[in-house]
Each structure stands twice: as C-alpha cells, then as structure tokens.
Amino acid sequence: MSLIEKAVERLDELHPKVTGADSSVQQELRPSFTEIREQRFGGSPVKSGPATANEVTLDLVKLHASGIVTPDQPKTLIAEEFRVVKRPLLTNVTNPAAPIRNSNLIMVTSSLPGEGKSFTAANLAISIAMELDRTVLLVDADVARPSLPRLMGFSEDRGLLDILQDKTLRLSDVLLKTNIPKLSILPAGTRDTQSTELLASENMGRLLSELSKRYADRIIIFDSPPLLLTTEARVLAARMGQIVFVVRAEETPQSAVREALGTIEACPVKLLVLNQARNVERAAYGYGYGYGY
C-alpha cells in the first residue's frame, strides 16, 4: 500500500467518529502516529517593547490568547500537545541509525488555504525554541500570501525573496531576532512575479545549505504556500527533509489530500496534522478549540 493510500485510509477511519466538541489530531505517517488538538486560551493585553530594524518584540500575551505556545506559559494544554508533535521531528534530526538528508529543514504545508498551516508552523517553531539545546529559525515561505506577520504581530519587511535577488544582502541584514529566546524569523520579503524561479534557484540552494549547516543545533521551520494553490510549495518541498502536512477535518476533499500528498511523495518523512476534528476517540485530551488560520 502506498503512502498516499495509507494516509487516505487513516482519514477514512477517523471520519466516522466525528462528534462532540472541537479538537484536532496530529498523526505521523512515518515512522509512527501521534495525536494533537488545539485549545483557545484567554489573556489580558500588555504593551509590546520597542523593535529595531533587526529585532521584533512579540506580544506574548496576545500570542497566548490566540492559542499560540509561549515560553512564559509552558504548562498549557497547547504547549503539551506540541511537545508531542515536535518529538518525532527532533528524533529524526538526531537519529544516527537512520540519517535523513536535510532533516533539520521542516516544511509545514497543506493542500488548500485556510487549513491551519501557519498556526501549526508558529506553534511548532516556538515549542522547539523552548528546547534546552535547540535554536529555531521560522521562515515565512508563503511568499504570495504571508500569514505569519498578522498571526505573530510583526511587520512585513525585507526577507527571503530579497536575499535571493540581491547578492549584496547578508542573512543578518534581513533576519529578525525576537524576545523569545532562541527564536528568529525570516520574513517572506518583497513580492516578486518570479517567486517560483527564485525558490528553485541555485541561490536558494546555497541559502538552505547555509541555514542548515551554519549551526549544528538549528532547526528551520518553513511556513510554505498550499501545495495545490501555487507551484512554490512543490519546489520548496523537493529540498526538505521533513514535511508537516495539515488537513482541515470535514473540509478538505479527500481528492485534494491525495493529489497534494502525491506532489511530496519523494520527501522521506511526512507528518499528517488533522486540524479542527471533533472528539476523535483516540485524542489524548478532552478539550476543544475554536480557531484556525
């Protein structure tokens, strides 16, 4: 049975059990399955600190209120759930018995817009940044419709596409340091009609090599475009070691799941996140959530 058939079969198994309060399930297609769901939390507003050209102060209270993992609230339900999500990914990075090429390059994507990939990418990045021995770079690779600036509260600026076009720019010129220890952000950058060609270019290959090899402890999370919406995601997927594939329960057609999975079949490791499911029997927690990006 092919990987795509296994994924669709697993979705078929979960679908009849959809009843009750909202939740989401994360399942790893390879090497094993695990589960997650998401929880909305409240919060009170606080003032953000100043930001420089290469530094941004993220409002942790607002992030927490929108359901994003934050290091000042390490024991929340969402934090525990993304500990489950990240563990197999990190194991694949450090497993000497079965080394994976570019294992620290992790792309978060979906079939279609609105399935929760940016939400998942942000949570995954911050959760990994909370590790004692890891640093994280969150790359906004959804260059046509970047969602991370709105979701995380930073301004769109020069970034990925700019550094691919302008050889005088250094990575440090466009990288944003944050007030979350060990988390940096690379914005999407100035939009360009040749974004697919830029992501497929030799410059992109060199940049990925620099990102993945400069620091041994670095994990790079890419929030990519949906696989069936643009060609950028497929080009990017060919360079990744691991892919987190987000599916919105009861919304995404199974035909779209099959087609999208077919475009990333060559990637050695794929994780499936079933987002906004309802009361799945095997869910680890009995809580719901009411949001999605």
N, C-alpha and C positions, 0 to 999 in steps of 0.2 A: 504494500500500500504506500502511495506517495505521501510526501509531507503535506501537500495541499489536501489530499483526501482525508488524512488524519485530522487536520485542522477543522475541516467542514464537518466531519463525523462527530468531533468533540463538541462543536457548536450545536449540532442536532441533538446531542444528548442533554445539553443544558437547557435548550429552549423550552421543552415541555414543562420544566419545573419552575417557570416564571410566575410567581405570585407574591403578593405581600409588599413589604416596604422596600424602597430602592436600595441597591448595593451594586458593587462591581466586582468582577472576579478576574484575577490575573492567572494565566496558565502558561507554563513554559512548554513549548513544543519539543524542545531539545535542550538539555537532556532529560528534563522531568517537568511535571506540572506543579505549580503552586497557585495560591489564590490571594486576591486582594479585594478590598472595597474601599470607598472613599466616604468621608464624613465632613459635614459642614460644621464649622465652629464659629462662635461669636467673638467679639473683641471690641475694644474701645480705641478711638483714634489717638495717635500721638504724632508729634511733629517729626518730620524727617530732618536729618542733618544736612549740611551743605555737600555739594558734589562738585568735583573738579572735572576737567576735560577727560581724565583717565580714571575717574573714581565716581561711583554712584552709591548713595546710601539708600538701601531698600527699606521700606517701611514694614518692619516685621509684624506689627500688629495687623496691618491691612492684609498682609500675606496670610497670616494665621486665620483671619476672619473669612478669607475666601477659600480656605481649605488647603493652603499650601503648608508644607512642612517648614518649621522654623527651628533653629537651634536653641532658642530660649524656651521652647515648649517641646522637649524631647520625648515626653511620655504620652503624647496624644495617640488616639486611635490611628489617625492617618500616618503618623510617624512610625508606628509599629507595623502597619501594613506595607509601607515602602521599605522597611527593613527586610521584609520577606521578598519583595520584588528585586531588590538590589543584590541579595546574597548570591544567587546563581551567576549573575553577571560578573561579580567580583571574583568568584571562584574560577570562572573561565579565564579571567585575566592572569591569574597566578597559578594555574594548574600545569605543572611541568610534564605530567604524564600524557596530556593531550593538548599540546600547544595550539593556539588558534592565531592565525595571522591577523594583525591589527585588532587584537581582542579588546584593546582599550579604546577603540573607536566604536561608539554605540549610537546608532541612529534610531530615533523614535518617529514613527510614521503611522499612517492609516490609509484606508482605501480612498475615503472621501473627506471633505471638510466637516468640521463640527463633531468629530468623534472623541475628542479629548486628548489629542497627542501633545499639544503644548502644555496642558495641565500636567500630564504624565511626565514630560521632559523636565519641567521645572521642579516637580517633587522629587524625581529621581536624582537630579543634579544636586539639590540641597541635601538630600538624605545621604548621598555618597560623600559630600563635603563634610558631613558630621563624623565620618570615619576618622580614626586616630592617625592613620598612615596613608591617607589619600588626599590629593588635591583634584579639583574639578574645573574644567572649562566647559561652559554651556554655550554652544554655538547656535545662533539663530540662522539656520539654513533655509528657512521658509522665505526665500528672498523676494517672492512676489507678493505675499500677504503675511508679513511678520506679525505674530500674535504676542510674543514674549514682552515687548515694551509695554503693552497695555496690561498684560497679566501681572508683570512683576514691578511695573512702575518706574521704568527708565526711558529716557528719550531716544528716539531713533537717531543714529549718528553714523559716521563712517564705520565701516566694518569689513565683513568678509569680501564682498564684491569689490570694494575699493582696493583692498590689499592685493587682490588677484589682477587688477588692472594697472595699478601704479607701483612699479618696481622700486620707487624711492621710499614707499611706506614700509615701515617695520611693523611686526606684530604688536610690539609695545605701543605703537602710535594709536592703535585702534582698540586695544584690549581694555575692558572696563574692570577695575578692581571693585569689589563690593565689601560691605561691612559684615558679610557672612564669612568667617574665616575659611580660607582655602577654596573659595568660590570666585571665579572670574567669568565674565561674559564677553563674547564676541558678537556684536550686533550684525544684522544682515547686511547693512551698508546701503550705498546708493543704488537704487534700482536700475537695471540695465536690460535692454531687449535681448542681449546675448548671454543671459544668465546661465542657460544650459551649457553653452560652449565654454563659459568661464569655469563652471564646476567640473567640466570634463578636461580641462586644460592641464598642461604639464605644470603650470604654476600651482594649481590646486593639489596635484600630486606631491609637489615639493612642500607645500604648506602642511598637508596632512602628515607627511613624514616628520616635519619639524615639530608639529604639535604632539605627535605620539611618542617621539623618541627623545625630546629635549629633557623631559623629566620622567624618571622611572616610575614615580608614584602618581602620575597624572592620568585621569580618566576624562575623555572628551565625549560629551553628550551633544548630539545634533538633533535639533527640532527641525525636521525636514518637511517639505510640502507633501500633500497626499499623493499616493502613488498613481492614482488614476486621473488626477487633475492636471498634472504637468509632467514633463519629462525630467525635470531637475532631480526629483527624488530617486528615479531609477539610475541616473548617472551617479548620484552620490552613494546609493546602495552598493554599487559594484566595488566601492573602496572600503566598505565597512567590515568589521569583524563580527559584530553582533547587531541584531535588529530587534527592537521592541515594536510590535505591531498592534495598534489599538483598534478595537472594533466596538462600535456602539450597539448594545444589545437591542434587539427588536426594531432596529432602524436600518442597519446596513444590510443590503441584499446579499444573500449567500453567493450569488453570482459575482458580485463585486469583490467579496473576500477571496474567492477562488482566483479571479483574474489578478488581483493585487498580489497575492501570495506567489502566483506564477512568475511575476516580474522580479522577485527577490529569492528565487529558489536556489541560486548559487551561493547565497550567504550561508556560512557554516552554522550559525546559531540564530534561531528566531524565537522570540517570546511573544505570546499572544495575551493581550490585556482585553478582557471582555468588560466594557465600560457601561455603567448605568443598567446593569442587570437587576432583577428583582428576586430577592430572597432565594438565592441559589442554595440548594440543600447542603452542599459541601462548604459553604462560606464559613470562614473561621470566626467571624463576629456577627452579632445580630443587630447591627446598626444600619442606617440608611444614609443617603446623601441626596442633596437637591441641586446639584450644579454640574456643569460640564462645559468645556471650552472646545 
